[in-house]
């Protein structure tokens, strides 16, 4: 992130077409918004560029993908620059491509309501961030219909500037909330308390220690959070089995 960049508010808008998303990401980057402060969500991303290998925490935790599995998704050129790209299933909406900090939020404690089939979908996520419920409902409906959501974290004094940018790029239903999105800690884990709630809840204390040890080792070698997290889950799967509650707690015989 550029030194001194302030992220105090989050501005969001709906776009009808993927090419609009590609254009607005480029324009945001040109205006100095760091790529890790831009989030995008949508159902129907298509491109000639195939980027595969993204596996989300939820995929791994809930057993949807096992070691060695590849989840291939299609992304546009600028979307592929964003951090944390993954695919997850959201009740009432279906499979969603989520890139940027919003992806981590969708998998975090604040959005736990989406974890089950009876969850409240995206409305609960957006309202927890401070968005009016009627606007959150509009966003969920339009995402369900195949449109796209973009969110950018910006300085308060630049709100008007970026509202005009989104409007000129074709953005609709523009909304500003008075906080930036939560970002995961980029460094090593010092204790189980550093683990995100959705990870910690699915690991026994011993499995948490295994996860942290492997994560820190790989992060030190590669400086790549995604690779470190994949490797940490691999280590857990090699040494433990799931119990009836979905917690990786049963030490495998002979390990």
C-alpha positions as CSV (number, residue, x, y, z in Angstrom):
1,X,0.0,0.0,0.0
2,X,1.4,3.5,-0.8
3,X,2.9,5.1,2.2
4,X,0.4,7.4,3.9
5,X,-2.7,6.2,2.0
6,X,-5.8,6.7,4.1
7,X,-8.7,4.3,3.9
8,X,-11.5,5.8,6.1
9,X,-14.7,5.0,4.1
10,X,-15.9,2.4,1.7
11,X,-17.8,3.5,-1.5
12,X,-19.7,0.9,-3.5
13,X,-21.7,0.7,-6.7
14,X,-23.4,-1.8,-8.9
15,X,-22.3,-2.3,-12.5
16,X,-24.3,-4.2,-15.2
17,X,-21.4,-5.4,-17.3
18,X,-18.0,-6.9,-16.6
19,X,-16.2,-4.5,-19.0
20,X,-17.4,-1.7,-16.8
21,X,-15.7,-3.4,-13.8
22,X,-12.5,-3.7,-15.7
23,X,-12.6,0.0,-16.7
24,X,-13.4,1.3,-13.2
25,X,-10.6,-0.8,-11.6
26,X,-8.1,0.7,-14.0
27,X,-9.4,4.2,-13.2
28,X,-9.3,3.6,-9.4
29,X,-5.7,2.3,-9.7
30,X,-4.8,5.4,-11.8
31,X,-6.2,7.6,-9.0
32,X,-3.9,6.0,-6.4
33,X,-6.3,3.5,-4.8
34,X,-4.2,0.4,-3.9
35,X,-5.3,-2.9,-5.4
36,X,-5.7,-4.4,-1.9
37,X,-8.4,-1.7,-1.1
38,X,-10.6,-2.7,-4.1
39,X,-13.2,-5.4,-3.8
40,X,-15.4,-7.0,-6.5
41,X,-18.2,-9.5,-6.4
42,X,-20.2,-11.1,-9.2
43,X,-21.6,-14.4,-10.6
44,X,-20.9,-14.2,-14.3
45,X,-17.2,-13.3,-14.9
46,X,-16.0,-14.5,-18.3
47,X,-12.8,-13.9,-20.1
48,X,-10.3,-15.5,-22.5
49,X,-7.8,-15.4,-19.6
50,X,-8.1,-18.5,-17.4
51,X,-6.6,-18.2,-14.0
52,X,-6.9,-21.4,-11.9
53,X,-5.8,-22.6,-8.5
54,X,-7.7,-20.3,-6.2
55,X,-9.1,-22.1,-3.2
56,X,-11.0,-20.2,-0.5
57,X,-10.9,-20.9,3.2
58,X,-14.6,-22.0,3.1
59,X,-13.8,-24.5,0.3
60,X,-11.1,-26.1,2.4
61,X,-12.9,-25.9,5.8
62,X,-16.1,-27.4,4.6
63,X,-14.4,-30.1,2.6
64,X,-15.6,-28.9,-0.8
65,X,-12.1,-29.2,-2.2
66,X,-9.3,-31.5,-1.0
67,X,-5.6,-31.4,-1.4
68,X,-4.6,-31.2,-5.1
69,X,-8.0,-30.0,-6.3
70,X,-8.1,-27.1,-8.6
71,X,-11.0,-24.6,-8.8
72,X,-10.7,-22.8,-12.1
73,X,-12.5,-19.5,-12.6
74,X,-12.5,-16.9,-15.4
75,X,-11.4,-13.4,-14.6
76,X,-10.7,-10.2,-16.5
77,X,-7.3,-8.7,-16.7
78,X,-7.7,-6.1,-14.0
79,X,-9.7,-8.3,-11.8
80,X,-6.9,-10.8,-11.7
81,X,-4.7,-8.1,-10.1
82,X,-6.8,-8.0,-7.0
83,X,-6.0,-9.9,-3.8
84,X,-7.7,-12.9,-2.4
85,X,-9.7,-14.0,-5.4
86,X,-11.9,-17.0,-4.6
87,X,-15.3,-18.6,-5.2
88,X,-17.9,-19.3,-2.5
89,X,-21.5,-20.3,-2.2
90,X,-23.9,-17.7,-0.7
91,X,-27.5,-18.6,0.2
92,X,-30.1,-16.8,-2.0
93,X,-27.4,-15.8,-4.4
94,X,-25.5,-18.9,-5.4
95,X,-21.8,-19.2,-6.4
96,X,-20.1,-15.8,-6.2
97,X,-16.6,-14.7,-7.3
98,X,-15.2,-12.4,-4.6
99,X,-11.9,-10.6,-4.9
100,X,-10.3,-8.2,-2.4
101,X,-11.0,-7.6,1.3
102,X,-14.8,-8.3,0.9
103,X,-13.8,-12.0,0.3
104,X,-12.2,-12.2,3.7
105,X,-15.2,-10.6,5.3
106,X,-17.5,-13.1,3.7
107,X,-15.6,-15.9,5.4
108,X,-15.2,-14.1,8.7
109,X,-17.1,-14.1,12.0
110,X,-19.1,-10.9,11.2
111,X,-20.6,-12.8,8.2
112,X,-21.2,-16.1,9.9
113,X,-24.8,-16.0,9.0
114,X,-24.0,-17.0,5.4
115,X,-22.3,-20.2,6.4
116,X,-25.4,-22.3,6.5
117,X,-28.1,-22.9,3.9
118,X,-30.6,-21.1,6.2
119,X,-28.3,-18.0,6.5
120,X,-29.4,-14.5,5.8
121,X,-27.3,-14.1,2.7
122,X,-25.4,-10.9,1.8
123,X,-27.9,-8.6,3.5
124,X,-26.6,-9.5,6.9
125,X,-23.0,-8.9,5.7
126,X,-23.7,-5.5,4.2
127,X,-25.8,-4.3,7.1
128,X,-23.1,-5.4,9.6
129,X,-20.8,-3.0,7.7
130,X,-23.1,-0.1,8.2
131,X,-25.1,-0.2,5.0
132,X,-28.9,0.5,5.1
133,X,-30.9,-2.6,4.9
134,X,-32.9,-1.5,1.9
135,X,-29.6,-0.8,-0.1
136,X,-28.2,-4.2,1.1
137,X,-31.3,-5.9,-0.3
138,X,-30.9,-4.1,-3.6
139,X,-27.3,-5.2,-3.8
140,X,-28.2,-8.9,-3.1
141,X,-31.0,-8.9,-5.7
142,X,-28.8,-7.4,-8.4
143,X,-25.9,-9.7,-7.7
144,X,-28.4,-12.6,-7.9
145,X,-29.5,-11.3,-11.3
146,X,-25.9,-11.5,-12.6
147,X,-24.7,-7.9,-12.1
148,X,-21.5,-6.9,-10.3
149,X,-20.6,-5.0,-7.1
150,X,-17.4,-3.0,-6.7
151,X,-16.2,-1.5,-3.4
152,X,-13.3,0.8,-2.9
153,X,-11.8,2.1,0.4
154,X,-11.0,5.7,0.2
155,X,-10.2,8.8,2.3
156,X,-13.2,10.8,3.5
157,X,-12.2,14.0,1.8
158,X,-12.1,12.2,-1.6
159,X,-15.7,10.8,-1.4
160,X,-17.1,13.3,-3.9
161,X,-14.3,12.6,-6.3
162,X,-14.8,8.9,-6.3
163,X,-18.6,9.2,-6.4
164,X,-18.2,11.1,-9.7
165,X,-15.8,8.5,-11.0
166,X,-18.2,5.6,-10.3
167,X,-21.1,7.5,-11.8
168,X,-19.1,8.4,-15.0
169,X,-18.1,4.7,-15.3
170,X,-21.7,3.6,-15.2
171,X,-22.1,2.8,-11.5
172,X,-25.6,2.6,-10.0
173,X,-26.9,2.4,-6.5
174,X,-23.8,4.2,-5.2
175,X,-23.5,4.0,-1.4
176,X,-20.8,5.2,1.1
177,X,-20.3,3.7,4.6
178,X,-18.2,5.3,7.2
179,X,-15.5,2.7,7.7
180,X,-12.9,0.7,5.7
181,X,-13.2,-3.0,5.4
182,X,-11.2,-5.3,7.7
183,X,-8.0,-6.7,6.3
184,X,-6.2,-9.9,7.4
185,X,-2.9,-9.5,9.2
186,X,-0.2,-10.0,6.6
187,X,2.5,-11.4,9.0
188,X,3.1,-14.7,10.8
189,X,0.7,-16.0,13.4
190,X,2.0,-15.5,16.9
191,X,-0.8,-17.4,18.7
192,X,-4.2,-19.1,18.0
193,X,-5.9,-15.7,18.7
194,X,-4.3,-14.4,15.5
195,X,-6.3,-17.0,13.5
196,X,-9.5,-15.9,11.9
197,X,-12.6,-17.1,13.7
198,X,-13.8,-19.4,10.9
199,X,-10.4,-21.1,10.9
200,X,-10.1,-21.4,14.6
201,X,-13.6,-22.8,15.0
202,X,-12.7,-25.8,12.7
203,X,-9.5,-26.8,14.4
204,X,-8.8,-28.4,17.8
205,X,-6.1,-26.8,19.9
206,X,-3.5,-29.3,18.7
207,X,-4.6,-28.8,15.0
208,X,-4.3,-25.0,15.5
209,X,-0.7,-25.5,16.6
210,X,0.0,-27.6,13.5
211,X,-1.7,-25.0,11.3
212,X,0.3,-22.1,12.7
213,X,3.7,-23.9,12.6
214,X,3.3,-24.9,8.9
215,X,1.8,-21.5,8.0
216,X,4.7,-19.6,9.5
217,X,7.4,-21.9,8.0
218,X,6.0,-21.6,4.5
219,X,5.3,-17.8,4.8
220,X,8.9,-17.3,5.9
221,X,10.2,-19.3,2.9
222,X,7.8,-17.8,0.2
223,X,6.3,-14.6,1.6
224,X,3.0,-15.8,0.0
225,X,0.0,-15.9,2.3
226,X,-2.1,-18.0,-0.1
227,X,0.6,-20.7,-0.5
228,X,1.2,-20.7,3.3
229,X,-2.5,-21.1,4.0
230,X,-2.8,-24.0,1.5
231,X,0.2,-25.7,3.0
232,X,-1.1,-25.2,6.5
233,X,-4.4,-26.9,5.6
234,X,-2.5,-29.7,3.9
235,X,-0.6,-30.3,7.1
236,X,-3.8,-30.4,9.1
237,X,-5.4,-32.9,6.6
238,X,-2.3,-35.1,6.8
239,X,-2.4,-35.4,10.6
240,X,-6.0,-35.1,11.5
241,X,-9.5,-36.3,10.6
242,X,-12.8,-34.4,11.0
243,X,-15.1,-35.2,13.9
244,X,-18.9,-35.2,13.7
245,X,-19.0,-31.5,14.2
246,X,-16.6,-30.7,11.3
247,X,-13.7,-30.0,13.6
248,X,-10.3,-31.3,12.6
249,X,-9.5,-33.0,15.9
250,X,-8.9,-36.7,15.5
251,X,-5.2,-37.5,15.2
252,X,-4.6,-40.1,12.5
253,X,-3.2,-43.4,13.5
254,X,0.5,-43.8,12.7
255,X,1.0,-40.1,12.2
